[in-house]
């Protein structure tokens, strides 16, 4: 197993993995599917993944199996007060094997490297099983919600949805005041 940063060569595999983990019939093989609340088979496309790779404040970490198969990915973006975590995806056939947990640990290590005191994410609030999973891994609700805005392409819901904002403090990062030169 290796966790590496994504490059342009990984775009097609990332799109396939993310879409299979979130949407359509293939996502129902795992426990993190959104297929019951959001229609369609696409969660992302090559242009959106390319934009993330090109963003100097973002990176996509990839979990690669020894046979070279992409098993998981997570998007991390530096923001002024935290590291934003999104699009955590694990191959539905490989879920519940610790891959997501290892990607969360890699995200925490990245936050420390970037000198970020916390990791923040948004989760569709009705996905209580997923929110509970993040709670077990140290994330907690801020009590704040954001509207889920349908973009007309990937996120079209028949019923109103909202995001719950979760955060995890990274307590052992080096603040800029104590960082050694």
N, C-alpha and C positions, 0 to 999 in steps of 0.2 A: 504494500500500500504506500502511496505517496500523495501528498497534498502539494499541488503546484499552482502557479498563477496561469490563467488562461491566456492564450494568444489567438491570433486570427485563425490559426490552423484548427482550433477547437470549436469554432462557431457552430458548424452544422451539428456536431455531437451534443453541444450544450442545448441548442434549440430542441432537438429530439428528446433529450432527457427532461428538460423543464416541462415541455408540453405533455410528456407521458406521465409525469409525476402529479400534475395539477388537473388536467382536463381529459375528457373523453373516456372511453371504455377502459383503456389501458391503465388509467390512474386508479380505477376502482380495485385493482389488485393490491394496492397499498392502503394505508389508513389516512393519508394526508390529502386525499382528493378534494377538489372543489367542484367536481362534475355535477353534484346534486344541487349546487346553488348557482353555478355559472355555466351557461350553455357553451357549446362549441368544443373544438379540439385544440385550440391555440391559446397559450398563455403569453407567448413571446414569439419573436421572429428574428431572423438574422440581422436586420437593421438595428433592432433594439440591443441585441447582444454586442454588435459592433460598436455602437455608441458607448456602452459601458466599458468595453475594452479600451476605447480611445479616450475616455474621460480620465484626466490625470489624478482626480481625487477618488477614483473607483478602482476596484479590482474584483475579479471573479476568481475564487479559489476552487480548484477541482480536486476531487477525491478519485484517484486512479488506482484500480486494482492491479495486482502483479501481472495479470495477463494483458494490461493496457486498456481495459474497459473503463469508460467513464461511469462511475457509480454515484457521484454526488457533486453538487456545486452550491456555492453561496456567493451572493453579491455583497460587497462591503464598500461603503462610500463615506469618506471623511466629511464631516460637517463641522461647523464652528465649535460646538460644545460636546460632540459625541461621534461615535462611529455608527452609521446606519447599516443595519443588516436586513437584507431582503432576498427573496427568491431562493431560500434554502430548499434544495430539491435533492431527493434521493430516488434512485431507480425503484419503482414500486415493487419489483421482484426481490429487492435487497433491503427493504425497509425492516426496521426492528432488529438490526444487526450491529448497531452502534455507529453507523456511518454519520448520521446527523449529529450525534453527540461529538464525534471527532471534528466535524466541520465547525461546530460551535466553539470547541476548544481552540481551533485554528483561528477563528474570528477573534477570540479573546487575546490570543497572542499577537494578532495583527493590531488590535486596539492598543496594546501595550507598546508595540513598536512605533505606532503613530502618535503615542502620547495622548490617547483619548481616555478620559476618565469613566466613560460609560458606553454601553452599546444600546441603541434604541431600535425598535422595529414596530411595524404595524401588522396586525392580524385581523382578519374579518371576525368581528366579535361573536358571531353565531357559531364559529368553529371552536366550540368549547373544549373538545378533546385536544386540539392543537394548543390552545391557550394553556391548558393544564400541563401539557408536555413541557412547554417553555417555563412555566412556573416551577416545575420539578428541577429545571436546570438553572434556576437562580434569577429568572426574569420575573418582574412583577408589574402589575398594571399601574399606570400613572393616574388612573381615574379619568383620563381625557380620551375623547373619541373624535374621530374625523369622519366626514361623510365619504362614503365610497362613491366615487364619481365614475359613471359609465363613460368609457372613452369611445364608444361606438364601434370598436374594433374587437378588442379582446375581453372587455369587461362589461357585458350587457346582462343585467339581472332583471328578472321580472318583478322582483320585490326589493324594497329599499334595504340597503346594507350599510354597515358602518365599520370603520376600523377601530380597534382598541389599540392604544399605544402602550407597549411594554418596554421596560428598561432594565438593564443590569449594570450596576456599578462595577467598575474594574478597580478594585481597591489597591492593587499592588503595582500600579503604573508609576512611572517616574514623572512627577510634575516638573514643569520647566524651571521651577524655583529650586528644585533639588538635583536636577540633572547635572552630572559631572561632565566637564569639558575635557 
